[in-house]
Amino acid sequence: MRHMLSRGPGEAVSTVIIGAGIAMLVQPFSLTLYTWSFPVILAGAFAFLVTSHFPD
């Protein structure tokens, strides 16, 4: 349980989610992906904010 609440893995997953949202934002193929890009970036930023307060 202690490993699940550590900062490292949570921040890494949050960073990947933010990166996926940015990739969705700049792709020219699908309007659906573009539409969902901002909520994905926002969810990743919120997750990063929460996990950055976890202990090392």
N, C-alpha and C positions, 0 to 999 in steps of 0.2 A: 504494500500500500504506500509505503514511503517513497518508492521509486516513481509511482504514478503522479505524486504531487511534487516532483522536483521540477526545477525551472527549465533545464536544458531541452528535454523532449517536447515539452509544451510550446516553448518558443520556436523550436524548429518546425513543428507542424503548423503553427500560426504563420510563420514566414512563408511556408510553401502555399498556404491558402491565399495569402496576400499576393504572392507571385502568380498564382493561377488566376486570380481576379484581374490582375493587370494584363495577363496574356489574353483573357477573355475580352478585355476592353479594347485592345489594339488589333484584334483579328478582324479581317474584312469579310468573313464568310457567312456568319450566322447572326441574324438580328436577335435571336433568342439568347445566345451567349452574351452579346453586347448588353442586352437588357438586364441580365442577371449579374453583370460584372460588378456594379457598384455595391449591391448587397453582399456579394462574396468578399469584396475588399473590406467592407465595413465589419463583417463577421470576423474576418481574420484580424483586423485591428483590435476589435473588442477582445478576442481570444488572447492576443498578444498582451494587451493591457492587463487582463486577469492573470495570465500565467507569469507575467513579470513580477508579480507580487508573491509568488510561491518561494519557499526557501530553496537555497542551493542544494 
